[in-house]
Amino acid sequence: MAATCFRLIVAIAISRIIFSDASVQRDDENTGRPLKETMPWFRTTDELHQELGDLSSSCNGAVIEMSTESKLNTGSAAGQSVELDVLRIRKSGVHGKVKAMMVFGEHARELITGESALDFVRTLCGNGKYAAKAAEVLDNVQFTIVPNANPVARKLVEQGQYCKRTNEDGVDLNRNWGSEHREPEHWVDGDEMNPGPEGFSEPETTILGNLVESERPDIYLSVHSGAYLLGTPFGFDPKKKGAKLPIDDGGAQTHQRQLLQPWSVPVWEPGSNDWLQEWRMRYRLGG
Ligand SMILES: [Zn+2]
């Protein structure tokens, strides 16, 4: 997928030079063959849903309550129903003192995060080499897991739109948490970092925000792919809002610094973790 995306990005960059359209990094152009023809090892949205459902009824190491949160789209894709699977996982007879919420797949093209979600749940169920560690964690922690936070657009990726990052409205869900610190240059239809008309305008972020408010987790982890980092942001603290890391080094040095200082790194564009900073929860992480 990385090579395909790279070729598409190069093609888009060249077309920008030719057509002098340097302002928008689009994610909805160019389509390829269906995912199952090119990278059959990735599970589809439907396969992930099915396997997580099977695990929920056969989990040995924990109790899993799997439900679906639904909301109707009222934006560009008005009428489209968005349904997010939610798994609440704890050890039988134990109500962990610590609540952890984990969200995977906010960005549609980051297919491997769905695999990570499935593998993590399998581990909590007592499978694999970290089963003993998972059992230990479950003595103190209960989990709320959203394994696929952008399912409608993910299906577009599965159909061959491999660079699709946004949701069905063309909104970057990780820039749609709240209305502060918006980057005006991205307020453009088609921009892959378009934050949407206002904070929580999208059904996916509305569902996730409501979950945060109802669950009030101590730990929030947003799982992404494509960069080697584990970062926690400065949030909306006005004293720190200018403290962005440079990103004009191609990423390599930035990521290296982030790995060396994983607990004190600002995220350079405001995302879900900045909004969550306001909740003063113990840990807010993206990686
Ligand atoms: Zn992402």
Residues whose N, C-alpha, C, O or C-beta is under 5 A from the ligand:
A	BS01	ZN	H107 H224 S225
